[in-house]
C-alpha cells in the first residue's frame, strides 16, 4: 500500500507538471487547433508519459499496467458502449426536435452509411493514437494503483474526478466547449466523466487490460464528436443538450455509471485482475 500511494502521488505530480506545458501553449493560442492540433496530441500523451515514468521511478518496471488485450468480450463492450449511449441520446434529440439530423457537414460526396462505416473502422483506429496516450496513464496506472488503497467506489470517483479536473484548463480558457456558459458546460462535462469513468474503471479492473480504456476512449471521441455531433444541426438550444457539454450525455452517463457500480461485486478480489501482471 505505501508503494501504491507513492505511485499515485508521483503520477499526479508528473501528469499535471507535464500537462502544464501544453495547457500554456493551447491557452495562449486560444484554440485546440493551434499547431495543427499537435499541442492537443502532446497534451493527451502527457498522462501516458507520466504513467510510464511513474512505474519506472516507483517499481523499475512496466509490469502490471495491463498491456495484454485480455478477453475480447470486454474489448467489444468497451467499443460498443459509446455507440449505444450515443444512439439513445441523439435519437431522442432528433426525434424530439431538440436538434436536427443533417448530413450537411459530412465530406462532399460521402453518404451517411459510408461515412459511419469508415468512422467505425478506420476512424476509430486513428482515434486510438491519442486515446492510448491518455489511457496508459489513467487506466494503466491511476486506476489499478487506487484500487490497492481504496474500494471500487473510491477508485471510480477519484480517478474520474482527476480525469475531469485535468480537462478543465482547456475547457475554461480555450475553445474546448460547445458555446454554452462555462459553468453549465463544466458541470455537464464533469457529470458525464464521473459516469463513464465508473465504466472505464470497472472494465479495467474486470479485464486486467488498459486496452479496454483505450478502445472505449477512442470510440467515445470518434462517435460522439465525429459522428453524432457532426450529424446534428442546431435547432435553437441544441448546444445545451447534445455533445460532451450538454445534459443528454450527462444523464445517460449517470445511468451507465450506476449500472457498472451495481456490478462491482463481479470484480476480482484484490483487483486489478491477475491477468494484468
C-alpha positions in Angstrom: 0.0 0.0 0.0 2.8 2.6 0.7 4.2 1.9 -2.7 0.7 2.4 -4.3 0.3 5.8 -2.5 3.8 6.8 -3.6 3.0 5.8 -7.2 -0.3 7.8 -7.1 1.5 10.9 -5.7 4.3 10.6 -8.3 1.9 10.2 -11.1 -0.2 13.2 -10.2 2.8 15.5 -9.9 4.2 14.3 -13.3 0.9 14.4 -15.2 0.0 17.9 -14.1 3.5 19.1 -14.4 3.9 17.8 -18.0 0.4 18.9 -19.0 1.0 22.5 -17.8 3.4 23.0 -20.7 0.7 22.3 -23.2 -2.0 23.9 -21.2 0.0 27.1 -21.5 0.6 26.7 -25.3 -3.1 26.0 -26.0 -4.4 28.7 -23.8 -2.1 31.3 -25.3 -3.2 30.3 -28.7 -6.9 30.2 -27.6 -7.8 27.2 -29.6 -7.3 23.4 -29.7 -6.5 23.6 -33.4 -3.2 25.5 -32.7 -0.1 24.0 -34.3 -2.4 21.8 -36.5 -3.7 20.0 -33.3 -0.2 18.9 -32.3 -0.4 20.7 -28.9 -3.6 18.7 -28.1 -2.0 15.4 -29.2 1.0 16.1 -27.0 -1.3 17.0 -24.1 -3.2 13.7 -24.5 0.1 11.8 -24.3 1.1 13.5 -21.1 -0.9 11.0 -18.9 0.8 8.1 -20.7 4.2 9.6 -20.4 3.6 10.3 -16.7 2.3 6.8 -16.2 5.4 5.2 -17.8 7.8 7.4 -15.8 5.9 6.7 -12.6 6.2 3.0 -12.9 9.9 3.2 -13.8 10.5 5.5 -10.8 8.5 3.6 -8.3 8.9 0.0 -9.3 11.6 0.0 -12.0 9.2 -2.0 -14.2 6.3 -1.5 -16.6 4.6 -4.7 -15.4 1.1 -4.6 -14.0 -0.1 -1.8 -16.3 -2.4 -4.1 -18.3 -0.5 -4.3 -21.6 -2.2 -7.6 -22.7 -5.5 -7.2 -24.5 -7.4 -9.6 -22.3 -10.8 -11.2 -23.1 -12.2 -9.9 -26.5 -15.7 -9.6 -25.0 -14.5 -6.8 -22.7 -12.9 -5.0 -25.7 -16.1 -5.4 -27.7 -18.1 -4.0 -24.8 -15.7 -1.1 -24.5 -16.1 -0.3 -28.2 -19.9 -0.6 -28.3 -20.8 1.3 -25.1 -20.3 4.8 -26.7 -22.3 3.7 -29.7 -25.1 2.6 -27.5 -25.4 5.7 -25.3 -24.7 7.9 -28.3 -27.6 6.4 -30.2 -30.0 6.7 -27.3 -29.1 10.4 -26.7 -29.1 11.6 -30.2 -32.1 9.6 -31.5 -34.1 11.2 -28.7 -32.7 14.6 -29.5 -33.5 14.2 -33.2 -36.9 12.7 -32.5 -37.9 15.4 -30.1 -36.8 18.2 -32.4 -34.2 19.5 -29.9 -31.7 19.1 -32.7 -32.0 18.2 -36.4 -30.4 15.3 -38.2 -28.3 16.6 -41.0 -25.6 15.3 -43.5 -24.6 18.9 -44.5 -21.4 18.7 -42.5 -20.2 15.4 -44.0 -17.5 15.3 -46.6 -18.8 16.1 -50.1 -19.9 13.1 -52.0 -20.0 10.9 -48.9 -23.2 9.2 -48.0 -24.3 8.6 -44.4 -23.7 4.9 -44.4 -20.3 5.1 -46.0 -19.2 7.9 -43.6 -20.4 5.9 -40.5 -18.8 2.7 -41.7 -15.5 4.5 -42.4 -15.6 6.2 -39.0 -16.4 3.0 -37.2 -13.3 1.2 -38.6 -10.5 3.4 -39.9 -11.7 6.4 -37.8 -11.5 4.5 -34.5 -8.0 3.2 -35.3 -6.9 6.8 -35.9 -8.6 7.9 -32.7 -6.7 5.2 -30.8 -3.4 7.1 -31.3 -4.4 9.9 -29.0 -6.7 7.9 -26.7 -4.0 5.4 -25.9 -1.8 8.3 -24.7 -4.3 9.1 -22.0 -5.2 5.6 -21.1 -1.7 4.4 -20.4 -1.8 6.8 -17.5 -5.4 7.0 -16.3 -6.3 3.3 -16.6 -2.8 1.8 -16.9 -1.5 3.4 -13.7 -4.0 5.5 -11.7 -7.0 3.1 -11.6 -5.0 0.0 -10.6 -3.0 1.9 -8.0 -6.1 3.5 -6.5 -7.7 0.0 -6.3 -4.9 -1.0 -4.0 -5.7 1.7 -1.4 -9.5 2.0 -1.6 -12.6 0.2 -2.8 -14.2 0.3 -6.2 -16.4 3.3 -5.4 -13.4 5.4 -4.3 -11.3 4.2 -7.2 -14.0 5.1 -9.7 -14.9 8.5 -8.2 -11.3 9.7 -7.5 -9.9 8.6 -10.9 -12.9 10.1 -12.7 -12.7 13.3 -10.7 -9.0 13.8 -11.5 -9.7 13.0 -15.2 -12.4 15.7 -15.3 -10.1 18.2 -13.5 -7.3 17.5 -16.0 -9.6 18.7 -18.8 -10.7 21.8 -17.0 -8.0 24.4 -18.1 -8.7 23.9 -21.8 -12.4 23.9 -21.1 -12.4 27.2 -19.3 -9.6 29.1 -21.1 -9.6 27.7 -24.6 -12.3 26.6 -27.0 -13.0 23.1 -25.7 -16.7 23.7 -25.1 -19.9 23.9 -27.0 -20.7 27.6 -26.7 -22.8 27.3 -23.5 -21.8 29.2 -20.3 -18.7 27.8 -18.7 -20.5 26.8 -15.5 -23.1 24.8 -17.4 -20.6 23.1 -19.8 -18.2 22.3 -17.0 -21.0 20.8 -14.9 -22.3 18.6 -17.7 -18.9 17.5 -18.7 -17.9 16.6 -15.1 -21.1 14.6 -14.6 -20.5 12.8 -17.9 -16.9 11.9 -17.0 -17.9 10.7 -13.5 -20.5 8.4 -15.1 -18.5 6.9 -17.9 -15.3 7.0 -15.7 -17.0 4.4 -13.5 -17.5 2.2 -16.5 -13.8 2.8 -17.6 -12.6 1.7 -14.1 -14.9 -1.4 -14.0 -13.7 -2.6 -17.4 -10.0 -2.0 -16.5 -10.3 -4.0 -13.3 -12.5 -6.7 -14.7 -10.4 -7.3 -17.8 -7.0 -6.6 -16.4 -6.3 -4.6 -19.6 -5.7 -0.9 -20.3 -6.8 -1.5 -23.8 -10.5 -1.6 -22.8 -10.0 2.0 -21.7 -8.1 2.9 -24.9 -10.8 1.4 -27.1 -13.6 2.9 -25.0 -12.0 6.4 -25.2 -11.3 6.2 -28.9 -14.8 5.0 -29.6 -16.4 7.8 -27.5 -14.3 10.5 -29.0 -14.9 9.3 -32.6 -18.7 8.6 -32.4 -19.7 11.5 -30.1 -17.6 14.2 -31.6 -17.0 12.9 -35.1 -20.3 11.2 -36.0 -23.3 12.2 -33.8 -22.3 15.8 -33.2 -21.4 16.2 -36.8 -24.7 14.9 -38.0 -26.7 17.2 -35.6 -27.9 20.6 -36.7 -28.8 23.5 -34.3 -32.5 23.8 -33.5 -32.0 26.8 -31.2 -30.8 25.4 -27.9 -29.1 22.2 -29.2 -25.7 23.0 -27.6 -27.3 22.9 -24.2 -28.5 19.3 -24.8 -26.0 17.5 -27.1 -22.3 16.8 -27.0 -19.9 16.4 -24.1 -21.1 19.7 -22.6 -24.9 19.0 -22.9 -27.4 17.5 -20.5 -28.3 14.4 -22.6 -25.0 12.6 -22.4 -24.5 13.7 -18.8 -27.8 12.0 -17.8 -27.1 8.8 -19.8 -23.6 8.7 -18.3 -25.1 8.6 -14.8 -27.2 5.6 -15.9 -24.2 3.9 -17.3 -22.1 4.6 -14.2 -24.7 3.4 -11.8 -25.2 0.2 -13.8 -21.5 -0.6 -13.6 -21.3 0.4 -10.0 -24.1 -2.1 -9.2 -21.9 -4.8 -10.8 -18.9 -4.1 -8.6 -19.3 -7.4 -6.9 -18.2 -9.1 -10.2 -14.8 -7.6 -9.9 -12.0 -10.0 -8.9 -10.8 -9.8 -5.3 -7.6 -7.8 -4.9 -8.1 -6.0 -8.2 -6.6 -5.4 -10.6 -7.3 -8.7 -12.2 -4.4 -11.3 -12.1 -4.0 -11.2 -15.9 -2.8 -7.6 -15.6 0.6 -8.7 -14.3 
